[in-house]
Amino acid sequence: MKIKNIIFDFGGVLMDWDPRYFFKDYFKDDEKMEYFLENIAQDEWNIEQDRGRSLSEGTEIQVKKFPEWEKEIRAFYDNWTVMLKSDIPQNVEILRKLKDTDYQLFGLTNWSAETFPYALENYDFFQIFDGKIVVSGTEKLIKPDPEIWHVLLERYDIQASESIFIDDNPKNIEAAKSLGFNTIHVLPDTDLKQELVHLGVEF
């Protein structure tokens, strides 16, 4: 089957986001920082904001649970932009090269509907997608729930078998594979261009 569509996850693929970029200076104590990120402001909590819960509601829920960490919990979303350190230049360069090809380019991201507009406004490469981006916080669905891929397929009338899905999360890769997508699991040392060429993409 000929590849027609290339679908990018954003965090870990095109954007370098990590709460440690803010909290390292905040705590000046790696052990305390890791405790906070593993037990107080953990992924499971942040994911609910990516699923569509408001940042303020998520913050209040956690403050109620961990009142002794109130200051740190409130600092999380107040300083979210510091956690979005930069783009991942080598992968963004590949995206820019794909812009001049016949492939359709899409985004499928787990991202809060409240924070995503900041990235959209501050990183010009998002314009390459021409609005063809499915954001979990807007849809109230989150990867690896297969439903969010169905939103993408139906909204843009594309076929999984004609598409490559790129993500850094192994659970998302497995879910996409089970739906019939060709996949690329991005790791820090992945040569994205080489992986795309391997799947038949021509630059």
GILIN-V351797 format. One record per run of one state. SS is the DSSP state (2 for helix, 1 for strand, 0 for the rest). FROM is the first residue (numbers start at 1). LEN is the number of residues. If there is no record, write none. Layout:
SS|FROM|LEN + SS|FROM|LEN
//
This chain:
0|1|4 + 1|5|4 + 0|9|2 + 1|11|1 + 0|12|3 + 1|15|3 + 0|18|2 + 2|20|8 + 0|28|2 + 2|30|10 + 0|40|3 + 2|43|8 + 0|51|4 + 2|55|11 + 0|66|1 + 2|67|12 + 0|79|1 + 2|80|4 + 1|84|4 + 0|88|1 + 2|89|11 + 0|100|4 + 1|104|6 + 0|110|3 + 2|113|10 + 0|123|1 + 2|124|6 + 0|130|3 + 1|133|3 + 2|136|4 + 0|140|6 + 2|146|11 + 0|157|3 + 2|160|3 + 1|163|5 + 0|168|2 + 2|170|9 + 0|179|3 + 1|182|4 + 0|186|6 + 2|192|7 + 0|199|5
//
